[in-house]
Amino acid sequence: MEERAVVLSGLYPEDNFDPNGGWNVASTRYKWLRLPFVSWCRGPKGFHFYCGWRSSGNFGFKFNFE
């Protein structure tokens, strides 16, 4: 069995945003390195913000009004 190289942890580590709205704080661990992620959203069609390493492993920054 292959061990997973990246370990996600936090409130909703597999999602970029809290499904209920509000804050989502997560961390991605790759070997000894810890990569932070924080996001906030106001409803499905409102303000969205995130900054950090997403669940897919890439860095992103988003700030928009939908």
Secondary structure, 3 states (H helix, E strand, C coil): CCCCCEEEEECCCCCCCCCCCEEEEEEEEECCEEEEEEEEECCCCCEEEEEEECCCCCEEEEEEEC
